[in-house]
Amino acid sequence: MSADRAELVWSFARSLVIKAVIAEVWEHVADPARLSRWWCPPPTVQIDFEPRVGSPYEERYEDDSYEYVLTGGITAVDEMRGLVIRRRTNGRFGPTDRVAITLEPHGRDTKVTITHTFEDIPIDRRGEARDFFSDGWDFSLELLRRNVLDSR
């Protein structure tokens, strides 16, 4: 990757600790039906993929005022530890992005981190991208926590 190209790759992360073991949380990451329940405000999004590298990924969002379909693929799976999704986006912040969901032990609990990487975003758009996605990822992580605890 050239130096100019490397300067366009940028990411930010959001994290949350969930009072559950990794295996309980992993079920809500690796299963597309469960992931759909916390990824965006349900029931507006439906996600389809298999938790294996190379699997196609599809994200369908629809509410009364807006709809979109993002496609892509699963680029990394580390059983019980993480999943990386590369999406072809609508272009607002570049043509593609990556979302990595990482699970780490935190004592007896699980720290979940979502790292959102933009592969082709100019420096002057980064604050806008963080502002656009940060609250949503915080909301989604809280929904994940509730879903994990409610499934016990």
C-alpha positions in Angstrom: 0.0 0.0 0.0 1.4 3.4 -0.9 1.9 6.1 1.7 -0.9 8.2 0.0 -3.3 5.2 0.1 -2.4 4.4 3.7 -3.3 7.9 4.8 -6.9 7.3 3.6 -7.4 4.3 5.9 -8.8 5.3 9.2 -10.8 3.7 12.0 -12.4 4.3 15.4 -13.6 1.9 18.0 -16.4 1.6 20.6 -16.4 -0.9 23.5 -18.6 -2.2 26.2 -18.2 -4.9 28.9 -21.0 -7.4 29.2 -21.5 -9.5 32.3 -21.4 -12.8 30.4 -18.8 -15.3 29.3 -17.5 -15.1 25.7 -19.5 -18.2 24.5 -22.8 -16.5 25.4 -21.8 -13.3 23.6 -20.4 -15.1 20.6 -23.8 -16.7 19.9 -25.1 -13.1 19.3 -22.3 -12.2 16.9 -21.9 -15.4 14.8 -25.7 -15.9 14.2 -27.1 -13.5 11.6 -30.6 -13.6 13.1 -29.3 -12.6 16.5 -26.9 -10.1 15.0 -29.8 -8.5 13.2 -31.5 -7.9 16.6 -28.7 -5.6 17.9 -26.9 -4.3 14.8 -29.4 -1.5 14.2 -32.7 -0.6 15.8 -34.7 -3.8 15.3 -36.6 -4.8 13.2 -35.3 -2.4 10.6 -32.3 -4.5 9.6 -31.9 -8.1 8.4 -28.5 -9.5 8.1 -27.5 -12.7 6.2 -24.1 -14.5 6.2 -22.4 -17.6 7.4 -19.7 -17.3 10.1 -16.8 -18.4 7.8 -14.2 -16.6 5.8 -15.4 -16.0 2.2 -19.1 -16.1 3.1 -21.2 -13.4 1.3 -22.7 -10.8 3.6 -25.9 -8.9 3.0 -27.4 -6.2 5.2 -31.0 -5.0 4.3 -32.3 -2.0 6.1 -35.9 -0.8 5.8 -38.1 1.5 7.8 -41.0 3.7 6.8 -38.7 6.4 5.4 -35.5 4.9 4.2 -34.1 1.6 2.8 -30.8 0.3 1.6 -28.9 -2.9 0.9 -25.2 -3.3 1.6 -23.3 -6.4 0.4 -19.9 -7.6 1.1 -18.2 -10.6 2.7 -16.8 -12.1 5.8 -13.0 -11.6 5.8 -12.0 -13.0 9.1 -13.5 -15.3 11.7 -11.8 -16.2 14.9 -14.1 -18.6 16.7 -15.3 -17.1 20.0 -13.0 -14.1 19.5 -14.1 -12.1 16.5 -15.6 -11.5 13.1 -14.7 -9.0 10.4 -17.2 -7.8 7.7 -16.1 -5.9 4.6 -19.0 -4.0 3.1 -19.6 -2.2 -0.2 -21.2 1.0 1.1 -23.5 3.7 -0.3 -20.3 5.9 -0.8 -21.0 8.6 1.7 -17.7 7.8 3.5 -16.0 5.9 0.7 -16.9 2.9 -1.4 -16.1 0.3 1.3 -15.7 -0.1 5.0 -14.9 -2.8 7.5 -16.6 -3.6 10.8 -14.6 -5.8 13.2 -16.4 -7.2 16.3 -13.8 -8.4 18.8 -14.5 -10.3 22.0 -12.0 -10.4 24.9 -12.1 -11.8 28.4 -12.5 -9.1 31.0 -12.3 -11.0 34.3 -15.4 -13.3 34.1 -17.1 -10.9 31.7 -16.6 -10.1 28.0 -15.3 -6.9 26.5 -16.9 -6.3 23.1 -15.2 -3.9 20.7 -16.5 -2.7 17.4 -13.8 -1.2 15.2 -15.2 0.6 12.2 -12.6 1.1 9.5 -13.0 3.3 6.4 -10.7 2.3 3.6 -10.9 5.5 1.4 -11.9 8.5 3.5 -10.3 11.9 3.3 -9.0 13.4 6.5 -11.6 16.2 6.4 -14.5 13.6 6.5 -13.3 11.6 9.5 -15.0 13.7 12.2 -18.3 13.5 10.3 -18.0 9.7 9.9 -17.3 9.3 13.7 -20.2 11.6 14.6 -22.5 9.7 12.2 -21.7 6.2 13.5 -20.6 6.6 17.2 -24.0 7.0 18.8 -25.3 4.1 16.6 -22.6 1.8 17.7 -23.0 2.7 21.3 -26.8 2.0 21.0 -26.1 -1.3 19.2 -23.6 -2.4 21.9 -26.2 -1.7 24.6 -28.8 -3.7 22.6 -26.3 -6.5 22.4 -25.8 -6.4 26.2 -29.6 -6.5 26.7 -30.0 -9.4 24.2 -27.3 -11.5 25.8 -28.6 -11.0 29.3 -32.3 -11.5 28.3 -31.4 -14.8 26.5 -30.3 -16.5 29.8 
